[in-house]
């Protein structure tokens, strides 16, 4: 799960709603052919150090909650590093560029390098590059999202219907400044003239205190239901996110069997399903993210998405 990226909320949205919606869109998610029969349990990530050579960590619910680090997480990460483990952060947070992301992790007390942080924004840039520099995109983002750093020509989407008709395609980078009216303008425009839709954050929701925010994936799956357009997703649970982990390991001359890679996250349909589909083993963190205060066993049984390990917190 990412840091909160949307200002739009709905009082009826909770973990149960998010689970049901993830199950409804399951045909668009990856398939994991092999999962364990049942998860093993541990007290924290340190107890699993011997299980893997590479740890791939989601951010929200694993490293931080909102604008604060998870208690003990920076120390746990340093402990794994001292033991020679390779570390990556794999996050669907796409609103801001790498400079601000690295500043955030440093402020939280983490010692990650830029090469260790893989964001869905980075993956989206790879996708945008295939369209060429002259492609005109309408983008859902913030003015401070450093749009000039993205490939192609970016026009920030607002409330002018004419702009939706002019662009060659749409990009959903962030939903912080997105709303139902703008979403409907995009959807009606695409019904009239189908064009590419690229998604920089596939998450449906993110916890925000006692409520949940609506993330770009929420809007885009609704759009796909309504228009039949097949969006291009960048980030977890899609394979491009996990292939980037493999690519960066390869650049370091490291070959690791998927059995020795642990994907650590707080959601079943993004972190656990995506990691398992990529051939990694998986760790579900239960106490701080999507399933905080819930009986996670019921969600595992109902979805058939089974992590290799469950820990309460990092």
N, C-alpha and C positions, 0 to 999 in steps of 0.2 A: 504494500500500500504506500502511496506517496504522501508527501506533506500536503496539507490542505491547499487546494487550488481553485476552489469555486466559492463565490459568494451566494449562489442560489441554493436554497435548502427547501426541504419539504418535511413537515412534521410527521408524515406517515412513513418516512424512510428510516429503517433501522437495519440491524444485521440480518434479520429474517427476510425482510424485503430484498436486500442486496443478494442474499443467497438464492432466493427464488428467481430473481432476474438473471443472475449468472447461470442458473440452470436452464432458463429459457433460451439464452443465447449460446448454450453449450455447443450446438452444431458449428458455430463459427470459431470455437476454441480448439487448440491442439488436442490430439489424442495421445494418451500415454498407454502404450501396450502392456507395460508391466508395472505393477505396484505391489508393495508388501501386503501380506495378509492382514497384519495389524502393526501399529506403531510401537516402538520402544519408547520408554520415558527416561528423561534425565532432568537433573535439577537446573542446569544451565549449560551454556555452550562450551565452557571449559571442560566439562565431563565428556564431551564428544571430540576432543582434540585428537585422540588417537584414531578416530574413524575416517579422517580425511587429510589430504594434503592441500586442498584448495577450499576456501570458504567464500561463498558468494552471498552477500548480505543485502537484503532489502533495507531501506532506510527507515520509513515510518513503522513504528511498532517494534522495531529491532534495534536501531541505533538512536532514534529520537522519537519523541511524541510532541508534535507541534514545534514550538521554538525552544525546546530543552532536550538535552541528551537523556537517554534512558540511564537510570542510576546504575553505575558500575560498568556500563558498556565501553567507555573509552579504555578503562583498565583491562577489560576482557580482551579487547582487540590488541592491545599492546602485549598481553600474555601470549596470545596466539602467534603474534609476530615473533616474539622471542623464541618460540618453539619451531620457527622456520616455516610456518604456514604461509601460503600465498593467499592474499586477500583481495577481494573485489567488492565494490558497492554497485549493485544493479538496481537502479531506481527509475520509476516512471515519472518522476518530477521533471517537467519539461519547460516550465515557465521562464527560468532564468538560465543564462549561459554559464560556462564552466567557472569563470572567475568568481561569481557570486556563490556558486555551489561550494567551491573549495573554501571560500571565506566562512561559510556556514559551518562546515565540518570542523574547521580549525577553531572556530568560536566554541563549538561543543566539546573540544578537547581531543578530537581524533587526529591521527597523524597520517591520513591517507594522502597519497600522491595523486596527481591528475590522471596518471596512467591507470590507477586502480579504481577510478570512478567512471562507470558507464551509465549514462543517462539515456532515456528514450529520445531526448532532444538530439543527441549525437546520432542515434540510429535514423531519426527522421531526416537529418541533413543528408545522410547517404541516399535515402530515397528521393529527396528533392533534387539531388544532383543528377539523377537519371533523366530529368525532364529538361534540363538546360537552363541557362541563365536568363533567357528571354521569356520564360513561362511566367504569366501573371497570376498570382495567387491571392485569393481573399483569405485572410487569416484571423482566427479568433485568438487573441493574445492581449497582452498589456502593452502600452507604449514603451514601458521600460524593459520589455523582453528582448532587447537588442536584436530587432528584426533585420537590420543590415547584415548581420553575421550569418543569416540563413541563405542558402542558395536560391536563386530566382528573384523575381520582383514581388515584394510583399506589400499588400494594401490592407491596412487594419480595417476589419469589418465593424460597421456601426449600424445606424438605423436608416441609411439611405438605400432604398431598394435598387436603385440604378446600378450601384457598385456590384451587387450580387449577380447582375446580368452580364457585366463586363469582364469578369475574371475568367481565366482558363481552368480553374480548379480551386478547391478549398483545402485549408489546413486548420485543424483544431489543435493548437499548441497548449492553450490554457482555457479554463472556463471561468476564471476569476471575474471577467467583465462580460461574460456571455449571459444571455437570458432567453426566455421562451420566445419573445418577439423576434429576436435576431435568428434564433434557430428556425422559426417558421419561415422567415424570409429565405434562408438558405435552402430549406427543404422544398419550398415551392419553386424556387429557381431551378433546382436540380430536376424536379419533375418535368419542367418545361424543356430543359436541355441538360441531359446527364453529362457530368464531367468528373475527373478524378477527385477523390476525397482522401486526404492523408491525415492520420491521427498520431499525434505526438505523445498521448497519454491514454492507453487503453482502459484504465481503471474506470469502473462505474461510479464508485463513491469513495469518500475518505471520511474517517471519523473526525468530528470537530466538536470537542467537548461532549455535550450530551446529545448532539445531533450529527447528521451526516451531510456533507456537501456533495453536489453532483459534479462529477468529473467528465472530461471530454468523451470517454467511452460510453457513458450513459446516453449522451445526445446522439452519438454516431450510430450506435446499435438501433436506436429508435428510428433514425434516418434510414438505415438499411432495411428495417422492417417495412417502412412506408414507401420507399422508392425502388427497392430491389438492387440498388447500387452496392457493389462490393467494395467497402473501404480498404485502404491499405493501412494496416496497423503496425506501429513501431514501438517495441517495448514488451514487457512481460504481459501475457504468457507466450507470446509469439516467438518463433524460433530465432528470429534475427537477434534478439537480445542475448540468447545463450550462445549463439554462434560467435558473437563478439567476444565473449569470455574465452572461448576456444582460440579465437584469432590472436588475442593478446597474449595468451599463454604460449602460442606457437611463436610469436615474435620474440619471446624470451627464451626460445629453444626448449620449452617445457612440454612434454607429452604426458598427460595424466588420464588414466582410465576414468570414465564417468562415475564409477563406483567410489572413487576417492575424491569426488567433488561434492560438497554439500551446499545446496541452495537453502538459505535460511530466510523465512518470511512469515508474515502474519495472515495470509489469505490462502484459501484452498485453490481457488480458480485462477489465480495469477501466479503466485510464487510456487505452490506445490505442484499443481498440474503442469505448469510451464517447465519447471525443473525436471519433473519426471519424464515429460515428453522429450526433453533434450538428452535423456539418459543419465541425469545426475541423481544422486540421492537427495532427500529433502528433510528439512527440519521446520516444523510449525511452532511459532512462538504465540502463546495463547493469551497472555494476561494484559497486553497493552494496546492491541490493534483491533481488528474487525470483530473478533470473538470475545473481547473483554467482558468478563462476567457471565459468560454463556457456557453451556455444556457442549464442548466442541465435538464430543463423541457422536452426538446425534447428527451433526452436519457431515461428519466423515461417513457415517453409515448411509445417510440419505443420498450423498453424492457419489460414493464409491471412490472419492479422491483420498487416498491414504498416504500420509507422510511416513517416512522411515522412522522419524523421531519426533517427539513432542517435548518441548521445554516451556516452562511458564514465562521466562524472560531470559534475555541474553546473558 
